Amino acid sequence: MSIRLIVKHPDNVLRERAQEVTKFNSNLHKLLDDMVDTMYEADGVGLAAPQVGILKRVIVVDCGDEHGGLIELVNPEFVNGEGEQFGPEGCLSIPGLQGDVRRYNKVVVKGQDRNGQPVQYEGTELLARAFLHEIDHLNGVLFIDLAESVYEARKPSDEEEEGK
């Protein structure tokens, strides 16, 4: 397992559509392991394979134990959504910026696990937002394309950092 370099906007790889995964083998397992390590090292809640320069339909998300912990999803598809949330999003590939994005508040997504077995997840709030954000990456869409406003990310104050 290793930390991979996160591709930064405006790199063209972030605008390309990722290809479906057809081989569930040790190369895929290494990619998933590296993506998880990279996401955690960068203090992210999600990462898509194009963000590490790999045009494959692979995402990882971890919105905390209250949202099910680490989820690895290969060939993810949006199934349905309901409700609405509106709020800030950031991206490891666009450091220093945030944008207010309207998303479903509850979603169902399906795909495959690292071994090719079918899986389905339901996510609400932050997990729903993370699923949609990462699936967008697989289609070459960035949060800045959807945001009603884009602004400099607020840095946490010293008191907030101490309260972590």
C-alpha positions in Angstrom: 0.0 0.0 0.0 1.2 3.5 -0.8 0.2 7.1 -1.0 -0.5 8.2 -4.6 -0.2 11.7 -5.9 -3.6 13.5 -6.1 -4.2 15.0 -9.5 -5.1 18.7 -9.3 -7.4 20.8 -11.4 -7.1 21.8 -14.2 -5.5 18.5 -15.2 -7.4 17.0 -18.2 -7.7 13.6 -16.6 -10.3 15.1 -14.2 -12.5 15.9 -17.2 -12.5 12.4 -18.8 -15.0 9.7 -18.4 -13.6 6.7 -16.5 -13.8 3.2 -18.0 -15.7 0.3 -16.4 -13.6 -2.2 -14.4 -13.8 -5.7 -16.0 -10.9 -7.4 -14.2 -11.2 -8.0 -10.4 -7.6 -8.9 -9.6 -4.6 -7.9 -7.5 -4.1 -4.7 -9.6 -7.6 -3.6 -8.6 -7.0 -4.5 -5.0 -3.7 -2.5 -5.0 -5.5 0.5 -6.5 -8.2 0.3 -3.9 -5.7 -0.1 -1.0 -3.6 2.9 -2.3 -6.8 5.0 -2.8 -7.8 4.3 0.8 -4.3 5.2 2.1 -4.2 8.3 0.0 -7.7 9.5 1.1 -6.9 9.1 4.7 -3.5 10.7 4.4 -5.2 13.8 2.8 -7.9 13.9 5.4 -10.6 13.3 2.8 -14.0 11.6 3.0 -13.9 10.3 -0.6 -11.6 9.7 -3.5 -12.2 8.6 -7.1 -9.7 6.8 -9.3 -9.3 9.7 -11.8 -8.1 11.8 -8.9 -5.0 9.5 -8.7 -4.6 9.5 -12.5 -6.4 6.2 -13.2 -9.4 6.3 -15.5 -11.3 3.4 -13.9 -14.8 3.5 -12.3 -13.6 3.1 -8.7 -14.4 5.2 -5.6 -13.7 5.0 -1.9 -15.6 6.9 0.8 -15.4 7.1 4.5 -17.8 9.5 6.2 -17.3 8.0 9.7 -18.7 5.1 11.6 -22.1 6.7 11.8 -22.3 6.4 8.0 -20.9 2.8 7.8 -17.2 3.5 7.8 -15.1 2.7 4.8 -16.9 1.8 1.6 -15.1 0.7 -1.6 -17.3 0.7 -4.7 -16.3 -0.5 -8.2 -18.4 0.5 -11.2 -20.8 2.5 -9.0 -24.2 3.6 -10.4 -26.7 6.0 -9.0 -30.0 4.1 -8.5 -32.3 6.8 -7.0 -32.4 9.8 -4.7 -34.9 11.8 -2.7 -35.1 14.9 -0.7 -32.6 17.8 -1.0 -29.6 19.2 0.7 -27.7 22.4 -0.1 -24.3 23.1 1.3 -20.6 23.4 0.9 -18.4 20.9 -0.9 -14.7 20.8 -1.3 -12.4 18.5 -3.3 -8.9 17.1 -2.8 -8.2 17.9 -6.5 -9.3 21.5 -6.0 -7.5 22.6 -2.9 -8.4 25.9 -1.3 -11.9 26.2 -2.8 -15.4 25.3 -1.8 -18.7 25.6 -3.4 -22.4 25.4 -2.4 -23.9 22.5 -4.3 -27.5 21.2 -4.3 -27.7 17.4 -3.9 -30.1 14.6 -3.0 -30.3 14.1 0.8 -30.8 10.4 0.5 -29.5 8.1 -2.3 -29.2 4.5 -3.3 -26.1 3.5 -5.2 -25.1 0.1 -6.5 -21.9 -1.5 -7.9 -19.5 -4.2 -7.1 -17.1 -4.9 -4.3 -13.3 -5.5 -4.8 -14.1 -9.1 -5.7 -16.8 -8.3 -8.3 -19.7 -9.2 -6.1 -22.8 -7.0 -6.4 -23.4 -4.5 -3.6 -25.9 -1.7 -2.9 -25.7 1.1 -0.4 -28.1 3.7 0.9 -26.6 7.0 2.1 -28.0 10.1 3.7 -26.6 13.5 4.3 -22.8 13.5 4.1 -22.6 10.0 2.7 -25.2 10.8 0.0 -23.2 13.9 -0.9 -19.9 11.9 -1.0 -21.4 9.2 -3.2 -22.7 11.7 -5.7 -19.5 13.8 -5.7 -17.2 10.8 -6.3 -19.5 9.3 -9.0 -19.4 12.8 -10.7 -15.6 12.5 -10.9 -16.0 9.2 -12.8 -18.0 11.2 -15.5 -15.5 14.1 -15.6 -17.8 16.4 -13.6 -16.3 18.6 -10.8 -18.2 20.3 -7.9 -17.2 23.7 -9.4 -19.4 22.8 -12.4 -22.5 22.4 -10.2 -21.9 24.9 -7.5 -24.1 27.9 -7.2 -21.2 29.8 -5.8 -17.5 29.0 -5.4 -15.3 30.6 -2.7 -12.1 30.2 -0.8 -12.3 27.4 1.7 -12.5 28.6 5.3 -9.5 27.4 7.4 -10.4 26.1 10.8 -9.5 28.4 13.7 -6.9 27.4 16.3 -9.7 26.7 18.8 -11.5 24.4 16.3 -8.2 22.6 15.6 -7.7 22.0 19.3 -11.3 20.7 19.7 -10.7 17.9 17.1 
